[in-house]
């Protein structure tokens, strides 16, 4: 029986009710299908990973690029897909709402809205403005009873504002504004993670793991509900590509191909 968008959204919400799950980030249809094949329960897009596939830097893709990409990911797998929707591709709350409404139509089960501005002189939106943007996203999601799960992100640790009190204050405000899940990319220590989990309880927390560190078991003990990995799988893939290409360019040898995934196995997986 075909898995419907409604089914995916219900499954995604259920996953946030208890336990801890990893939501890996594919960067194209092939990597999404591979992750489904490996047994993951849900997926999330990655703005950086996708951008690199079309030869752009992170935060340089267009709204139309992302909507097309999300539509393709959602159609390719039977798993719920959470959208890395950056800052909503707009500054004004009403424009964020309009763009979120379009994202909902792609079939995503969830999406996140960031509070970073992209302006080094003012890296975060003012608190009241950031809250208004979350409220606008909430309103757009609820307008057609879509059931899409909204994640509110505070980017403080990624933009040079590594102030845990500031981050927690904002996450609590985003929760009050309608965010279903809270996310502070860049926190790393068990103490930081536990503090965020306590502060927004009972709302679930997403933890970014893009480096060696806290394991799934340890994150579970700290109360984390969801773990995403951002562009890290894409970086790992690019690492293998660059090592092999550099070896050919600089040495004229092909030893790195010995580490490549066998083509037969890939064909079998995608058949």
Beta strands, then each sheet from edge to edge (+ up, - down):
strand 1: 21-23
strand 2: 42-44
strand 3: 80-84
strand 4: 110-113
strand 5: 149-153
strand 6: 181-183
strand 7: 204-208
strand 8: 226-228
sheet 1: 1+ 8+ 7+ 6+ 5+ 4+ 3+ 2+
end
